[in-house]
Amino acid sequence: MSQALVIRRLPAFRFLALALPLLASAPLHAQTAATAAMPALAKFNGADTAWMLISTVLVLMMTIPGIMLFYSGMMRAKNALS
């Protein structure tokens, strides 16, 4: 019996052959303990929040008319991606 047939008939051997290198390399991926405490999260800034809302509205103002034209069929086929 050839060696390839022996390995093919032993699913546990194949599982161990795949699992052992992963388990053996686990210490290599370990992280060191954090030495300093995590800094406190910054407070929300009103200007940042307002800018995010304004930019969201601007993006929607650009996107919605394009989607409406695309789905209503008023756009030429040469300008469509698919």
N, C-alpha and C positions, 0 to 999 in steps of 0.2 A: 504494500500500500504506500502510495507516495505521501510526502510530507504535506502537500497542499490539501489532500483529502482529509488528513487527520485534523488540520487546523479548521477546515470548513465544517467538520462534524462537531466541533466543540465550541458552541456559542459562548460558554463561560470563558473559554480561553480568549476569544476575540474581545469580549467585554473587558476582561482584565488587561489585555494588551492596550486597550484604549484608555481605560480608567487609571491605571497605575502612573503613567507619565503626568497626567493631570493632577493627581493627588500628590505626587512627589514634588511637583513644582509649586505647590501652594505656599510653602514658606518663602519662596522667592517673590511672591506677590503681596506679602504681608506689609502693612503700613506701620510706621512707628507711632507711638502714642503722641498726642498733641501736647506740647510743652506749655504753650500759652493758652489762656482762656480765649474763647471766641469773643471778638469785639461785639459790642451792642449794635443792633441793626439801626441804620439811620432812620430818622423820622421822615414821614412823607412830606415832600415839599409841594406846596400848592402850585407853584409855577410849573414844575415838572408834570404834575397831574393835568393841568390845563393844556400844556403843550401836547401831551399824548391824546387828549380828547380832540383838540383842534386838528392834529395830523390825521387822526382816524376819520374825522368828518371829511377832510380834503381827499383822502384816498377813496372813500366811498363816493364822493361826488365825481371822481374820475372813473370809477369802476362801474357803477350802476348804469349810466347811459350806454357804455360799451356793451355790457351784457344784454341790455334791452335791444340794442340794434342787432346784435349777433343772433339772439333767439327769435327775433321777429322776422329775420330773413332779409333785412335791408342792407346787409353787408355782402360784398361780392365774394364769390367763392375763392378767388385768387388770394384774398387777404386772410383766409381761414388757415389755421394750422393743420387741421385734420379733416 
